[in-house]
Amino acid sequence: MPPEWFSAFWSSERQWELLLPVVVALILTTLIGLEREAGAKSAGLRTHVLVGVGSAVFMVVSKYGFADLLAQEHIALDPSRVAAQIVSGIGFIGAGLIFVRQDAVRGLTTAATIWLAAAVGSAAGAGLPALAVAATAAHFLVTRGLQPLARATRRRRRDPPTLRLRYTDGQGVLRGVLERCTASGYAVARVAVHRETVTDDGVRLAAVTLRLEGRGDLAGLATQLAELEGVRSAETGAPHPVDADDEEEYEDAR
Protein backbone atom coordinates (compact mmCIF):
# COMPACT_ATOMS: atom_id res chain seq x y z
CA MET A 1 0.00 0.00 0.00
CA PRO A 2 1.32 3.49 -0.80
CA PRO A 3 2.09 5.76 2.15
CA GLU A 4 -0.55 8.20 3.34
CA TRP A 5 1.33 11.25 2.10
CA PHE A 6 1.42 9.75 -1.40
CA SER A 7 -2.34 9.15 -1.44
CA ALA A 8 -3.00 12.61 -0.04
CA PHE A 9 -0.76 14.11 -2.66
CA TRP A 10 -2.61 12.63 -5.62
CA SER A 11 -6.06 13.10 -4.14
CA SER A 12 -5.52 16.79 -3.57
CA GLU A 13 -8.00 18.80 -5.62
CA ARG A 14 -5.48 21.60 -5.86
CA GLN A 15 -3.19 19.42 -7.93
CA TRP A 16 -5.83 18.85 -10.58
CA GLU A 17 -6.84 22.52 -10.62
CA LEU A 18 -3.28 23.46 -11.51
CA LEU A 19 -3.49 21.34 -14.65
CA LEU A 20 -6.06 23.68 -16.20
CA PRO A 21 -3.53 26.45 -17.11
CA VAL A 22 -1.31 23.84 -18.74
CA VAL A 23 -4.23 22.52 -20.79
CA VAL A 24 -5.07 26.07 -21.90
CA ALA A 25 -1.47 26.58 -23.00
CA LEU A 26 -1.57 23.23 -24.82
CA ILE A 27 -4.68 24.17 -26.80
CA LEU A 28 -3.60 27.69 -27.72
CA THR A 29 -0.05 26.79 -28.75
CA THR A 30 -1.41 23.86 -30.77
CA LEU A 31 -3.38 26.38 -32.82
CA ILE A 32 -0.25 28.48 -33.33
CA GLY A 33 1.80 25.40 -34.22
CA LEU A 34 -0.76 24.20 -36.75
CA GLU A 35 -0.62 27.55 -38.53
CA ARG A 36 3.17 27.35 -38.68
CA GLU A 37 3.05 23.70 -39.76
CA ALA A 38 0.68 24.57 -42.60
CA GLY A 39 3.20 27.14 -43.81
CA ALA A 40 6.02 24.52 -43.75
CA LYS A 41 8.11 26.65 -41.40
CA SER A 42 11.32 25.43 -39.79
CA ALA A 43 9.60 25.34 -36.38
CA GLY A 44 6.26 23.59 -36.57
CA LEU A 45 3.59 22.07 -34.38
CA ARG A 46 5.70 20.13 -31.88
CA THR A 47 8.17 22.92 -31.23
CA HIS A 48 5.52 25.53 -30.51
CA VAL A 49 3.47 23.22 -28.31
CA LEU A 50 6.49 22.13 -26.28
CA VAL A 51 7.63 25.72 -25.79
CA GLY A 52 4.15 26.87 -24.72
CA VAL A 53 3.47 23.95 -22.38
CA GLY A 54 6.94 24.15 -20.87
CA SER A 55 6.51 27.86 -20.18
CA ALA A 56 3.15 27.22 -18.53
CA VAL A 57 4.58 24.48 -16.31
CA PHE A 58 7.45 26.71 -15.23
CA MET A 59 5.04 29.47 -14.29
CA VAL A 60 2.80 27.10 -12.31
CA VAL A 61 5.80 25.69 -10.46
CA SER A 62 7.04 29.19 -9.76
CA LYS A 63 3.70 30.24 -8.27
CA TYR A 64 2.71 27.14 -6.32
CA GLY A 65 5.68 24.79 -6.13
CA PHE A 66 7.28 26.30 -3.04
CA ALA A 67 4.27 26.73 -0.75
CA ASP A 68 5.84 24.46 1.88
CA LEU A 69 8.98 26.60 2.02
CA LEU A 70 7.06 29.85 2.35
CA ALA A 71 5.59 28.57 5.61
CA GLN A 72 9.04 28.81 7.14
CA GLU A 73 10.48 32.01 8.52
CA HIS A 74 13.12 34.13 6.79
CA ILE A 75 12.31 32.69 3.34
CA ALA A 76 11.06 34.89 0.50
CA LEU A 77 10.58 33.96 -3.14
CA ASP A 78 10.18 36.08 -6.28
CA PRO A 79 8.00 34.23 -8.84
CA SER A 80 8.67 36.90 -11.48
CA ARG A 81 12.26 35.69 -11.84
CA VAL A 82 11.04 32.52 -13.55
CA ALA A 83 9.23 34.56 -16.21
CA ALA A 84 12.43 36.51 -16.87
CA GLN A 85 14.40 33.28 -17.23
CA ILE A 86 11.83 31.92 -19.68
CA VAL A 87 12.37 34.95 -21.90
CA SER A 88 16.14 34.45 -21.78
CA GLY A 89 15.91 30.73 -22.48
CA ILE A 90 13.60 31.16 -25.46
CA GLY A 91 16.08 33.64 -26.88
CA PHE A 92 18.55 30.80 -27.45
CA ILE A 93 15.96 28.75 -29.33
CA GLY A 94 14.99 31.75 -31.45
CA ALA A 95 18.61 32.48 -32.28
CA GLY A 96 19.00 28.95 -33.59
CA LEU A 97 16.16 29.50 -36.04
CA ILE A 98 17.64 32.63 -37.60
CA PHE A 99 20.14 32.13 -40.42
CA VAL A 100 21.57 34.00 -43.36
CA ARG A 101 21.18 32.64 -46.89
CA GLN A 102 22.39 34.46 -49.96
CA ASP A 103 22.92 37.65 -47.95
CA ALA A 104 19.29 37.63 -46.74
CA VAL A 105 18.21 37.02 -43.16
CA ARG A 106 15.71 34.19 -42.79
CA GLY A 107 13.71 32.85 -39.86
CA LEU A 108 12.98 36.11 -38.04
CA THR A 109 9.21 35.61 -38.10
CA THR A 110 9.51 31.99 -36.96
CA ALA A 111 11.78 33.01 -34.08
CA ALA A 112 9.30 35.71 -33.08
CA THR A 113 6.47 33.15 -33.19
CA ILE A 114 8.40 30.87 -30.83
CA TRP A 115 8.81 33.84 -28.51
CA LEU A 116 5.07 34.51 -28.68
CA ALA A 117 4.27 30.85 -27.94
CA ALA A 118 6.37 31.14 -24.80
CA ALA A 119 4.46 34.29 -23.85
CA VAL A 120 1.12 32.52 -24.39
CA GLY A 121 2.22 29.62 -22.20
CA SER A 122 3.50 32.00 -19.52
CA ALA A 123 0.25 33.94 -19.49
CA ALA A 124 -1.78 30.75 -19.18
CA GLY A 125 0.47 29.44 -16.41
CA ALA A 126 0.23 32.75 -14.56
CA GLY A 127 -3.56 32.47 -14.47
CA LEU A 128 -4.27 35.00 -17.23
CA PRO A 129 -6.22 32.96 -19.81
CA ALA A 130 -7.85 36.03 -21.41
CA LEU A 131 -4.42 37.49 -22.12
CA ALA A 132 -3.23 34.17 -23.54
CA VAL A 133 -6.24 33.95 -25.86
CA ALA A 134 -5.76 37.56 -26.96
CA ALA A 135 -2.08 36.91 -27.75
CA THR A 136 -3.02 33.86 -29.80
CA ALA A 137 -5.59 35.89 -31.74
CA ALA A 138 -2.95 38.57 -32.32
CA HIS A 139 -0.67 35.91 -33.82
CA PHE A 140 -3.25 34.98 -36.45
CA LEU A 141 -4.02 38.64 -37.12
CA VAL A 142 -0.37 39.41 -37.79
CA THR A 143 0.68 36.29 -39.70
CA ARG A 144 -2.47 35.94 -41.79
CA GLY A 145 -4.45 39.16 -41.68
CA LEU A 146 -1.55 41.52 -42.37
CA GLN A 147 -0.21 39.65 -45.40
CA PRO A 148 -2.50 41.46 -47.91
CA LEU A 149 -1.50 44.79 -46.36
CA ALA A 150 2.19 43.89 -46.64
CA ARG A 151 1.78 42.93 -50.32
CA ALA A 152 -0.05 46.18 -51.04
CA THR A 153 2.72 48.13 -49.34
CA ARG A 154 5.40 46.39 -51.39
CA ARG A 155 3.56 47.23 -54.60
CA ARG A 156 3.38 50.91 -53.73
CA ARG A 157 6.81 51.44 -52.27
CA ARG A 158 9.49 53.20 -54.25
CA ASP A 159 11.44 51.40 -56.93
CA PRO A 160 14.21 49.19 -55.53
CA PRO A 161 17.81 50.34 -55.98
CA THR A 162 19.01 49.31 -59.42
CA LEU A 163 22.41 49.32 -61.12
CA ARG A 164 23.13 48.97 -64.85
CA LEU A 165 26.59 47.76 -65.82
CA ARG A 166 28.55 47.14 -69.01
CA TYR A 167 31.71 45.11 -68.60
CA THR A 168 34.16 42.93 -70.47
CA ASP A 169 32.84 39.39 -70.53
CA GLY A 170 34.89 36.34 -69.65
CA GLN A 171 37.16 37.98 -67.06
CA GLY A 172 35.23 37.27 -63.87
CA VAL A 173 34.14 40.89 -63.54
CA LEU A 174 30.60 40.08 -62.44
CA ARG A 175 31.81 38.11 -59.43
CA GLY A 176 33.82 41.08 -58.21
CA VAL A 177 30.83 43.35 -58.75
CA LEU A 178 28.58 41.14 -56.64
CA GLU A 179 31.16 40.99 -53.86
CA ARG A 180 31.47 44.77 -53.86
CA CYS A 181 27.68 45.18 -53.63
CA THR A 182 27.52 42.83 -50.65
CA ALA A 183 30.39 44.65 -48.93
CA SER A 184 28.48 47.92 -49.35
CA GLY A 185 25.48 46.60 -47.41
CA TYR A 186 23.27 45.55 -50.32
CA ALA A 187 21.82 42.13 -51.06
CA VAL A 188 21.53 41.25 -54.74
CA ALA A 189 17.90 40.24 -55.23
CA ARG A 190 18.01 39.73 -59.01
CA VAL A 191 20.55 39.72 -61.81
CA ALA A 192 19.35 40.19 -65.38
CA VAL A 193 21.63 39.93 -68.43
CA HIS A 194 21.13 41.71 -71.75
CA ARG A 195 22.39 40.81 -75.18
CA GLU A 196 26.14 40.72 -75.52
CA THR A 197 27.86 42.97 -78.00
CA VAL A 198 31.23 42.70 -79.71
CA THR A 199 33.37 45.78 -80.29
CA ASP A 200 35.33 46.46 -83.47
CA ASP A 201 38.47 45.07 -81.87
CA GLY A 202 36.72 41.79 -80.96
CA VAL A 203 36.10 42.45 -77.27
CA ARG A 204 32.89 40.92 -75.95
CA LEU A 205 30.85 43.25 -73.75
CA ALA A 206 27.99 42.17 -71.49
CA ALA A 207 25.31 44.40 -70.01
CA VAL A 208 23.50 43.46 -66.79
CA THR A 209 20.95 45.00 -64.48
CA LEU A 210 21.32 44.39 -60.74
CA ARG A 211 18.26 44.83 -58.57
CA LEU A 212 19.38 45.31 -55.00
CA GLU A 213 17.88 45.20 -51.53
CA GLY A 214 19.11 47.35 -48.70
CA ARG A 215 20.08 50.92 -48.02
CA GLY A 216 23.25 52.78 -48.70
CA ASP A 217 25.01 55.20 -51.00
CA LEU A 218 23.91 53.83 -54.37
CA ALA A 219 25.64 56.55 -56.36
CA GLY A 220 28.85 55.97 -54.43
CA LEU A 221 28.61 52.25 -55.12
CA ALA A 222 28.18 52.92 -58.85
CA THR A 223 31.31 55.07 -58.77
CA GLN A 224 33.29 52.30 -57.08
CA LEU A 225 32.09 49.72 -59.58
CA ALA A 226 32.99 51.96 -62.50
CA GLU A 227 36.59 51.96 -61.26
CA LEU A 228 36.85 48.17 -61.27
CA GLU A 229 39.03 46.64 -63.95
CA GLY A 230 36.92 45.46 -66.86
CA VAL A 231 33.86 47.61 -66.07
CA ARG A 232 33.09 49.97 -68.95
CA SER A 233 30.16 51.83 -67.33
CA ALA A 234 28.04 51.77 -64.15
CA GLU A 235 24.78 53.69 -63.86
CA THR A 236 21.91 53.82 -61.39
CA GLY A 237 18.24 53.52 -62.28
CA ALA A 238 16.01 51.12 -64.16
CA PRO A 239 17.04 49.92 -67.63
CA HIS A 240 16.01 51.87 -70.69
CA PRO A 241 12.83 50.67 -72.42
CA VAL A 242 14.78 49.17 -75.33
CA ASP A 243 17.12 47.31 -72.99
CA ALA A 244 14.23 46.09 -70.87
CA ASP A 245 12.70 44.37 -73.90
CA ASP A 246 15.93 42.45 -74.45
CA GLU A 247 16.39 41.56 -70.79
CA GLU A 248 16.87 37.88 -69.97
CA GLU A 249 16.63 36.99 -66.34
CA TYR A 250 19.06 34.22 -65.43
CA GLU A 251 19.34 34.32 -61.66
CA ASP A 252 16.99 35.03 -58.79
CA ALA A 253 18.71 35.28 -55.46
CA ARG A 254 15.59 35.35 -53.32
Buried (B, 14 or more C-beta within 10 A) or exposed (E): EEEEEEEEEEEEEEEEEBEEBBEBBBBBBBBBBBBBBEEEBBBBBEBBBBBBBBBBBBBBBBBEBEEEEEEEEEEEBEBEEBBEEBEEBBBEBBEEBBEEEEBBEBBEBBBBBBBBBBBBBBBBBBBBBEBBBEBBEEBEEBBEEEEEEEEEEEEEEEEBBBBBBBBBBEEEBBEBBBEBBBEBBBBBBBBBBBEEEEEEEEEEBBBBBBBBBBEEEBEEBBEBBBEBEBBBEBBEEEBEEEBEEEBEEEEEBE
